[in-house]
Amino acid sequence: MKKIVLLLCLLTVSIFFAQERNCSSMENLEYRMQKDPELKQRMNDIERFTQQRIEQSQTNRVDGDIITIPVVVHVLYRTSAENISTAQIQSQIDVLNEDYRRTNSDANTIWPQAADTQIEFCLTTIDPNGNPTTGITRKSTTKTSWGTNDAMKKSSQGGVNPWDTSKYLNIWVCNIGGGILGYAQFPGGSAATDGVVNSPQYFGRTGTATAPFNLGRTATHEVGHYLNLRHIWGDGGCGVDDFVSDTPESDASNGGCATNHTSCGSLDMVQNYMDYSDDSCMNLFTQGQKSRMRSVLEAGGSRRSLALSDKCGAVIVTPTCTDGIQNGDETGVDCGGTSCAPCQTTCANNEVTISLTFDNYPEETSWTLVNDSGTSVASGTYSKSNADGSTVSETFCLPNDCYTFTINDAYGDGICCNYGNGSYSITGPDGNIKSGGSFGASETTNFCFSNTPAPTCTDGIQNGNETGIDCGGSSCAPCQPVCVDTTLKIKFDNYPEETSWNIKDSSGSIVTSGGTYGSESDGSTLTIDNCLPAGCYTLEFKDSYGDGMCCSYGNGNYTLTTTATGVILASGASFTSTDINSFCVGSTRMDISSDINSDTTELSLSIYPNPVTGNDLNVITKNDNKSTYRIINTLGQVLMNGELNDIKSTINVSKLNSGVYFIVVKNNTSNTTKQFIKK
């Protein structure tokens, strides 16, 4: 039996790449740990429970009734090919049932430990409101790719919010991009992002499914992660475990169908669904993997409520007043109806009222209220159906805790006083907590109730005037910067084997690098994602032959952008041996005032229209001397620059997102700055 090692480097997101590419789960782990510092402890607790269950099952195997998991599939599409058919979706559900019940036609006896997991799946027939449903939602989008930062799971970012993740397995089908087949969230992560993501060309076994990943095994693999399975090679070399005793050790993943490959002194189980083999090669889970998956679904497991969900329609769960779910004719969780005690209707905690008076654009306003564990307590979004200047008010019964209230304005000018006299207020048991109206894009308020323990710098939550969890504010150590997702896109010339690059931090240390690229095709394109902590960096591109990437031997180039906004941080193509760019990301601000007002003489400058509602910003300098301009965002990042050769010039700003910007115009003797808004 292999040694079971409780790893602290648990994967929160497993990303499944096409073409034998390496998995960047550790970068995603760091990203998620920074967003949710309690995640590691929750996952460790789940792992301890799982190991205890497996130890108990060594004499009693984890068998039992068939568990049926309700599935909802959210299709996000830009093209007709991405809007996959109902038949293709149903084919994926069929594959899941065949693979998890071991009724798949390619099952064989090569590995005697192959198992029927006794887990099944259905497209749900009941939506969260109790209405009939096909189990499929569809949404048209303009996004060409979604990446791996869960934007597809958030309506605020153009995606679809998950249905109740305690009752449904949510699967988002969308073009992830970057050659990524799919990714999943392990048990223990945030309910707001729980589920599986799959690219449409690797989903199901009909329609647009594309070889060699055209038999639906990507979803089989990712649902395995969702149910707490690790990669079969343990994401390490020999001696690194996948927590399963009956899978042989392996030194790395396998691609294709390397059935004779041996490592760590034994034959690799390349047919296992948790390897990286082609779909036609995969055909089994083991008894040990079955035990892990059923452990999270059975009594005490972190996904127990999913196993008890009645959203398939055919699953009948006898309601009790202690099962922790609202079922039968209960009017609340374990309360109300004909059998349980009445639900409490009065507020036994803290009654809080959020009131909002709109400005002339209610559709720009939204707010959220989250507790200190990061769980959403309440939220509000509005539309043009809310009358200008009207008032809405909601009252909530909140337990003793600390909370964060954030109000947002999509245009970035608050709700008072440019376009109406809007305002908001939060009142609690002791009176007014916060009121306001004049702010920029958002305003955040932290508050605690009187019975809540006083905040400390070691309580593991963001409270008091902390600007992060146990950091910032007047009492705690400064917060360490979180990382910013960046995308490096490389289009190679005819000699990829000459190209390499690195990114260095402000101390000169290399934080990430790549190349050379002898295995890439001439003229091909490669996309690389990195998450860089807030700070300033140098991107260094090298060509070993000394002729850059363009244009003697092909039209190569590179561009580094922020993933979320598409802002260009660095780019290049034509150079000799080395091309160096400096850039900054995150909350590191350039000193805008000193940067743009370094000269004593102010240049005469006027701009129009302001706000810019189209694509053109007109600039009049009233000076026929040659001038230069830069457009800077509120973080001090230079987004555009160029020359102004006439008294009147027009700058195309169509690439700028909606927001507030500064234009800085300089000539040899003077400079000036104007603020403008891009709608």
ABEGO torsion letter per residue (X at the ends): XBBBBBBABBBABBBBBBGGBBBAAAAAAAAAAAABAAAAAAAAAAAAAAAAAAAAAAABBBBEBBBBBBBBBBBBBABAAABBBAAAAAAAAAAAAAAAAGABAABBAABAABBBAGBBBBBBABBAAGBBBAGBBBBBBABABAEAAGAAABAAAGBBBBBBAAABBBBBBBBAEGGBABBBBBBGBBAAABEBBBBAAABEABEABBOABAAGAAAAAAAAAAAGBBBAAGGBBBGBBAGBAABBBBABBBBEBBAABBBGGBBBBAABAABABBAAABABBBAAAAAAAAAAABBGBAAAAAAABAAAGABBBBBBAAAGBBBEABABBGBEEAABBBBBABBABBBBBBBBBBBABAAABBBBBBBAAGBBABBBBBBAABBBGBBBBBBBBBBBBBBBBBBBBAAGAEAOAABEBBBBBBBBAAEBABBEGBBBABBBBBBBBAABBBBBAAAGBBBEABABBGBEEAABBBBBBBBBBBBBBBBBBABAAABBBBBBBAAGBBABBBOBBAABBBGBBBBBBBBBBBEBBBBBBBBAAGAEAOAABEBBBBBBBBAAAGBBABBBABBBABBBBBBBBEABBBBAAAAAAABABBBBBBBOBOBBABABBBBBAGBABBBBBBBBBAAGBBABBEBBABABBBBBAAABBBEBBBBBBBBAABBBBBBBBBX
